[in-house]
Amino acid sequence: MNTPIGSLPEGGTSLKAEFKTDFSRVDVIRLLLQMLEKEYVKFKGSGFSPAIRDELKSYSCTLGRRVSVTTSGKRKFYGHAVDINETGALVLRLDNGLQEAFLSGDVELVR
């Protein structure tokens, strides 16, 4: 967060480097929790509505990209992230052409 740019790997950045000021970790976490609470209230009111789904999809850095998903059972799947479905699961078009939805797992971008 407050790491000097010279201490970061090539291409890396930090809040301090981007905004030219130090950040209080407490203030950043407080803001994050306030934003999370706002979204939670929206979710409680309307569930996983199409509007929430569309907003989530607009922020996704995985959709349209090749990824791997490692499940809690340690199975690893490779494919292209094609959608976030109506239950909030990430939908992959697997390398074998089939589509599979994942509600949880470790997702990594594959280069």
C-alpha positions in Angstrom: 0.0 0.0 0.0 2.7 2.5 1.0 5.6 0.6 -0.7 8.0 2.9 -2.5 8.0 2.3 -6.3 11.7 1.3 -6.2 10.9 -1.6 -3.9 8.3 -3.1 -6.2 8.9 -5.6 -9.1 9.0 -4.2 -12.6 5.5 -2.9 -13.6 4.3 -3.0 -10.0 2.7 0.0 -8.3 1.3 1.0 -4.9 -1.3 3.5 -3.6 1.5 5.7 -2.4 3.2 5.7 -5.8 -0.1 6.4 -7.7 -1.5 9.1 -5.4 1.8 10.6 -4.1 0.7 10.3 -0.4 0.8 7.8 2.4 -2.4 5.9 3.2 -3.7 4.8 6.6 -4.4 1.0 6.5 -7.2 1.6 9.0 -8.8 4.2 6.8 -8.5 2.0 3.7 -10.1 -1.0 5.5 -12.8 1.2 6.9 -13.7 2.5 3.5 -13.6 -1.0 2.0 -16.0 -2.3 4.7 -18.3 0.6 4.2 -18.5 -0.1 0.5 -19.0 -3.8 1.1 -21.8 -3.0 3.5 -23.5 -0.9 0.9 -23.3 -3.7 -1.7 -24.5 -6.2 0.9 -27.6 -4.1 1.6 -28.4 -4.0 -2.1 -27.9 -7.8 -2.3 -30.2 -8.4 0.7 -32.9 -6.2 -0.9 -32.9 -7.7 -4.4 -30.8 -10.9 -4.2 -28.4 -11.6 -7.0 -30.4 -9.5 -9.4 -29.5 -9.0 -13.1 -28.3 -5.5 -12.3 -25.9 -6.8 -9.6 -24.8 -9.5 -12.0 -24.2 -7.0 -14.8 -22.2 -4.8 -12.4 -20.1 -7.7 -11.3 -19.4 -8.7 -14.9 -18.3 -5.1 -15.7 -15.6 -5.3 -13.0 -14.4 -8.8 -14.0 -10.8 -9.1 -15.1 -11.3 -12.8 -16.0 -14.2 -12.8 -18.5 -12.9 -13.4 -22.0 -9.5 -14.6 -20.7 -7.9 -18.0 -20.4 -7.9 -19.1 -16.7 -7.3 -22.1 -14.5 -9.7 -22.9 -11.6 -8.4 -25.1 -8.8 -11.3 -26.6 -6.7 -11.2 -27.3 -3.0 -10.7 -31.0 -4.0 -7.5 -29.8 -5.7 -8.8 -30.6 -9.2 -7.5 -28.1 -11.8 -9.5 -27.0 -14.8 -8.4 -24.9 -17.8 -10.5 -22.9 -20.1 -11.8 -19.5 -21.1 -14.0 -17.5 -18.7 -17.2 -16.9 -20.7 -19.8 -15.7 -18.2 -21.0 -15.2 -14.7 -24.3 -17.1 -14.5 -27.5 -16.3 -12.6 -26.2 -17.9 -9.4 -22.9 -16.0 -9.4 -20.8 -18.9 -10.7 -17.9 -18.4 -13.1 -18.6 -20.2 -16.3 -15.7 -21.7 -18.2 -15.6 -23.1 -21.7 -13.2 -25.9 -20.9 -10.4 -27.0 -23.3 -12.6 -30.0 -24.3 -15.4 -27.7 -25.5 -17.8 -28.3 -22.6 -18.9 -25.5 -20.3 -18.7 -25.8 -16.5 -19.8 -23.4 -13.7 -17.6 -22.9 -10.6 -19.1 -21.3 -7.5 -15.8 -21.5 -5.6 -12.1 -22.2 -6.3 -8.8 -20.5 -6.9 -8.9 -18.7 -10.2 -5.7 -17.7 -12.0 -5.1 -16.0 -15.3 -3.1 -18.2 -17.6 -0.7 -16.6 -20.1 
